[in-house]
Every structure is written in C-alpha cells, then in structure tokens.
Amino acid sequence: MHWSVIWQYRSALWDGLILTVELSALSIAGSLSVGTVIGSLGAGSGFFLPRFARAYIELLRNIPVVVKVFFFYFVVGLDAFPSGVIALTTHQSAYIADVVASGFRSIAREQFEGARVLGHSYWEILRFILLPQVFRLINPPLTNQLIEVVKNSSVVMMVGVEELTFRTQQIESETFRGFEAATAVTVLYLIITLVVATAMSFLQRRWRHTGMQ
C-alpha cells in the first residue's frame, strides 16, 4: 500500500469534497422543498392535486437518476453542475414526497377539521399544526432519503462534474492506486453522511425537548 498518494492528491480530493458537499446541500434543500410540497398535495383532498402528486411520484421514481442527469445535460442543454442538482432534486423529491404523504396519513383527520372549525386557514393548519407532526413522524425514513442524495451525487461524474468519485477515477488512472483512492473517498463520503444523520438526530431530539411528542 502507498498511502502517500492520498497526501500527494490532497488538493484534488479537497476540491472534490467541496463540490460533493455543494451538490449534496443544494440537492437536499431542493428535494426536501419540492418533496414536501408534492407530498402535501398528495395528502390533500380534491380530485386533481392528489392525482397530480401521485403521477409525479410514480413517474420520477421509475426513471433512473443517471437518465435524468443525461436528460438535463444533453437534451435540455444545461451545464453539468446545474444538471446534476436538478436531476438529484427531481429524483429524490419523488421519494421524499411519498414519505411526507405517509406522514400525513398517520395524523388523525379530526385535527385538520377541528382547526378549520376554529377559523384557521389551510396554510396555517399545514404550517403550524400538521407539518411539524409529519416531520417528527418521518424523521428516520427522511434521514435515509437525504443520505441517498449524497450517495447518488456520484452519478454526476458521468457528465464531467469533478466531485469525489471523479477524483477517485483520476487518481487511479494517474497512479494505479485505486484501492487507496477509493478508501480515502469512502471515508469522506462516510463523514458527509454522518453529518447528515447527526443533524437529523439533533432535530429529532430538539422536537422532543420542545414537547412535540
């Protein structure tokens, strides 16, 4: 083993780490926002909106993320990084929407009806009564979905984004030290996912502390 190659390519690994963190953070924010909106629509009443939400979920869950990346890059013509962000956002938002909708189904319908009787608007009920409960209930599966964003971010190397997996291939092709490079990058991915999991665990404890049982 020649672990000195990791130190030799430390700048490349650092640049790849920064790109992966940026890509993951933007995609997590986007997929969480879009997924929450779609999931809320799917749990609502009416004819059109719930069906639209279900169609969104079923369609986007069944298209591989790499196909989405290629679509936004080659067909739409976006740059590589925006293509990756939008592809990851649309892909994971479908899964998050399904998780959010399941959280709504776990809450008694009487809460919504009682709040309407008291004069609250739909958006007030959603923001202050239902969504806080939903996010507490779905914290574990939602954490898994956010970690999936980080893991799927490696796909964007297919369109030339020089993130961590791209850097692994670069080091291997230049030094033939693929094992050392892959080990270092695996550790870096593990650190990112642990940060996400720790942040979600902190939120869960905070919700419990504030009485959201």
PyMOL commands that set and color helices and strands:
alter all, ss='L'
color gray80, all
select helices_A, chain A and resi 4-8+10-42+48-61+65-75+80-105+109-117+122-137+139-159+164-175+178-209
alter helices_A, ss='H'
color red, helices_A
deselect
rebuild
show_as cartoon
